[in-house]
Amino acid sequence: MTTGIASTADHLRAALDGPWGAVREAARIQLADDKFAGDPYLDYRAARARVLDQMRAIATMGIAERGFRLENGGTGEPGAAVVGLEMLAYADLSLWVKAGVQWGLFGGAVENLGTQRHRDVVKRLLSLDLLGCFAMTESGHGSDVANLETTATYDPDTQEFVVHSPTPSARKDYIGGAAEHARMAAVFAQLITNGENRGVHCLLVPIRDEHGTDLPGVTTYDDGLKGGLPGVDNGRIVFDRVRVPRENLLNRFADVAPDGTYDTDIENPSRRFFTTLGTLVRGRVSVGGAAAAGARVALSIATRYALKRRQFSDPDNGQETLLLDYRSHQRRLLPLIARSYALAFAQNDLVRRMHLVQTGQDLDPGAQRALEKRAAGLKVAQTEHATRAIQECREACGGAGYLTENRLVTLKSDTDVFTTFEGDNVVLTQLVAKELLTSYSDEIRELDALGWVRFAATMAGDVVRKRSGVRQLIQTLRDRGDDTVDEADVSRRSVQLQLFADREDYLVRTAGHRLRARAEDTAPFEAFNNAQDHILAAGTAHIDRLILEEFIEGIAGIEDPAARELAETVCDLFVYSMLEENSAWFIMHRFMSVERAKAVRRGVNELVDRLRPDALTLVEGMGVPESMLRAAMLADASVFERTAHSEAPV
Amino acid sequence: MTTGIASTADHLRAALDGPWGAVREAARIQLADDKFAGDPYLDYRAARARVLDQMRAIATMGIAERGFRLENGGTGEPGAAVVGLEMLAYADLSLWVKAGVQWGLFGGAVENLGTQRHRDVVKRLLSLDLLGCFAMTESGHGSDVANLETTATYDPDTQEFVVHSPTPSARKDYIGGAAEHARMAAVFAQLITNGENRGVHCLLVPIRDEHGTDLPGVTTYDDGLKGGLPGVDNGRIVFDRVRVPRENLLNRFADVAPDGTYDTDIENPSRRFFTTLGTLVRGRVSVGGAAAAGARVALSIATRYALKRRQFSDPDNGQETLLLDYRSHQRRLLPLIARSYALAFAQNDLVRRMHLVQTGQDLDPGAQRALEKRAAGLKVAQTEHATRAIQECREACGGAGYLTENRLVTLKSDTDVFTTFEGDNVVLTQLVAKELLTSYSDEIRELDALGWVRFAATMAGDVVRKRSGVRQLIQTLRDRGDDTVDEADVSRRSVQLQLFADREDYLVRTAGHRLRARAEDTAPFEAFNNAQDHILAAGTAHIDRLILEEFIEGIAGIEDPAARELAETVCDLFVYSMLEENSAWFIMHRFMSVERAKAVRRGVNELVDRLRPDALTLVEGMGVPESMLRAAMLADASVFERTAHSEAPV
């Protein structure tokens, strides 16, 4: 890594590190200190205090500044900001969340929804002089942000907004920072002026004084213990007619004049709403990245353990067998490692796209919206992967996996909520599918919750958009080969990609048909609901296809032949295990013969066999430094490493 | 439940309560008190103390006595013991585990492996005058019990055993009670006398004095925090030549005379070993039951929440939609409820079989061994179900699901290790398959770890045993119908059972073929390992078939027509979702046409639709009293129950 000839693992790591590799390398050194690790023995109040201390140390490192524009005191490198903060996830996920709330969500709201008049707030939150929270979700509405119940009613007499929680379900809930540390909240509320509701807007509401006492009209509650993330002080906020100055409205997209006149550049309320939310896409990008980072830590721990721990002796040589030499263990861990590789490349690409859009280098009018869809899809894929992979790692390490000192259970409990926050995975998958089904028509954003169903249903003909990108990639892959493509040869990349693309096309097209068929004789909700599993499958197929494309692109960037060859095999394992998981679908829809499906299953076995000798290289390639694994059992050589076994009669 | 005409839910609950329904009913009242619930805000040391207090209260209730013979101070009702203790799982899983360690594992070892001379120990452990632990697992060996490294060497000079941990990996690990409370350990060790190793035996070793201080030669360590079960004091024990009297050997199956002569009624060391372990089957039976109980609590919470919580409005009526009215939500929860029903019936049957064997009412020579296989299989099925179901429930409740006050995360973290303890699920599935592959031949138990592979491979012809039971049941089901069976009609119970049985037969037969084919040119480990995924699939198919059979038998016992009809629909959903999950296999092996597989998928949708109106009845039928759910959000009506939604422009 630092001296001598670079190993295959080094090349893989460099590839997975992506465009901001230097940021990752610096963070590996900066964050290796024990002071950034979590301490599971602290009670939750002490854990919160510790994380706040850790944040103060982070605040001096120049990491957070990258996420802000020059004029706001930052360095204007959003890509580097996401990647740099993601590295905190290797140290402790509570720290990552808390930092993400302060600089990503709260800071991001002020930075992206505010204007010049909020510049001072950015400076203060950057240095942690001002601790904030992001008060969007309410007990009654999480996924359905448009129907939040909190109101901000403008009073022209005093030139103030009156922020109020009109119902019990309007209380802000699960808000990181609300329980203890935040002094100010970026509150999402229905803006009412001159008697008219203008929809959800965000405004800054001070909630605590400098002693941490709730300000008049504000009542905060502690959400208390959660399934994990003990260092994050989630809480509730209830507003009782709290008055804030007119200028506290984050007025980038709309403003209220002193007399109460509402003014906006985006006349369409629905477009305004989605533009507002769209600027906050970084949160979703970040959650996916951190979840995938957590999965990499867990897979590194479990694989290294499986390379030490032995159980049951092989009668032929009397040696006890390493866990990773069992087929079932290889099948448990190696496909998950392959998926981690795939997702790392996809995440790098996503961050790069986000960076180009947010720094104004990508001015394509559709880029922002495509970014939002991709961020939603990869958030789903990565958080789902984390939940599944970490669970598998825990079980694969048996009793040792259940001890907190071996970290897997902490990773598991901390990442558990990632499938929920920054967008519930089911809702996000649906969002992805909806964009596909309606070919990104602008109109659909202006429709009510299910209006898109009616829209999708009335569209003439097939709704599959031309995916010129994927078709071109398939062609390129075909051109690369020196012989013609044998459609049955699923080991060929072009065939693999074609299968993924076919599945997506077919599911999107038939979901559209189904909506249309139903819509003729039922109400939109029923039409939608009847096809919901189908719609979700279409979304998932799209996400899978994107991930494979990015894996292929990522491999193309590896120059070292040995590392590239290994990555190709990993990509095969990713593809084969995805095909195996979905083989019922492929057979049922005649995209795969039974024989091909059997070949795929055999292929998974052959691939885990082939990758077994490179398991440690693959782990090192994932780039979690050994010093950051912090699993006691990996250090406990005398207990777990045995070369011979004791004598016993059975 | 107590007055008036019994509802459908009452009838279902009575059916699921099974043969010891009265025990369950009594426990619902006895354990409803807040004092038996867990308190997640206690630190782990306080949590342990609280659980010990709870156990002292339980000790006065006559629950534990049921597990012991009359002559030992018990009432001799092992079935009632398992069921009664299982009910503790509704209150708090730490309490269940701690009680299970004391009365089930430690008590069970003394009761079942000891003799008259250990009678006083049983009496003391029953009343909690003596707290014990079950010191089997070591850091180096968990699944491979036969190769434990701890030694108990007999010294005829002093007529003592010298208990010793000869290597670092010989330390006892993850032992409940070892960290704080246990005064005595039932230690599994290689018994060496007159220079000969006689294999693993169990003996009683005092480890702490009355002040809780380690006795000379004993060093205990605290495993500290775990992924859950904070009320259980798991720890490590290292022995440095600790001497205990000869009589401390639990000598039911083998004894050492004062002069060191080894004496046993079971000459074959391997049969002795398996007989010893076999008597401890109750632990495995209990773990499955408690895991399933945890899943029922979680499903009750998540389903009740889905019947209150609304999100997104239906444009046709302006009403926000209940979560459970979404197809995707129905598909998340209802098949898991169906599986819970299936497993409840299977568990009742298992406990009944165990009761008959352990009370000497079933003297069939194969009964004990069949019981062990069934217990292993259902332990796997139920613990895996718990992990999956509780995770799904957590996610289905979104942010609220992540708050500890809503209990799902506690259920999740507490049950997580159930897939590991009392036998790792992969190893147990393999054990089930091994029995199938070798047709229960006695010989295989005497072979070394992989000797059975050689044995299975040399068996002539097919190894599928005649499953007279299942064939008869299929015939009975066919006879019941008044028309001939249409093989394609997968809605018919006999066809369903045939599909499950066909899958098992085919997998077992072909796994045998594969072992044979391989064994001709490779070593046993390679032959086994190459087929491991196949072997595991055979074990799983067998377990699935057993569960379906017991579901069918269970339904036959429901007298109320409405309840029976509902249970039949639930059984259909169980079958259809299992067929859907395995549809790739069924199609690939020509047991199902593509058309039939598509009908199955549609069938799942139709069934969740049909069961949706009965969701609450199904939850009530699972039998977790509302007072024992302890999820804050279910009481918080004003926050989650809304009938209309606020106005918003989008």
Interface residues (C-beta under 8 A of the other chain):
Chain A: P40 Y41 D43 T137 S139 G140 H141 G142 S143 D144 A146 N147 L148 E149 P166 T167 P168 S169 R171 D173 Y174 Q190 N197 R198 G199 V200 D223 G224 L225 K226 G227 G228 P269 S270 F273 Q311 F312 S313 D314 P315 D316 E320 T321 D325 Y326 R327 S328 R331 T387 Q391 R394 E395 G398 G399 A400 G401 Y402 L403 T404 E405 L408 V409 K412 S413 D416 V417 T419 T420 F421 D424 N425 V426 D448 A449 L450 G451 A523 P524 F525 N529 N530 Q532 D533 L536 S583 A584 I587 M588 R590 V594 A597 K598 N605 D636 S638 V639 F640 R642 H645 S646 E647 A648 P649 V650
Chain B: P40 Y41 D43 T137 S139 G140 H141 G142 S143 D144 A146 N147 L148 E149 P166 T167 P168 S169 R171 D173 Y174 Q190 N197 R198 G199 V200 D223 G224 L225 K226 G227 G228 P269 S270 F273 Q311 F312 S313 D314 P315 D316 E320 T321 D325 Y326 R327 S328 R331 T387 Q391 R394 E395 G398 G399 A400 G401 Y402 L403 T404 E405 L408 V409 K412 S413 D416 V417 T419 T420 F421 D424 N425 V426 D448 A449 L450 G451 A523 P524 F525 N529 N530 Q532 D533 L536 S583 A584 I587 M588 R590 V594 A597 K598 N605 D636 S638 V639 F640 R642 H645 S646 E647 A648 P649 V650
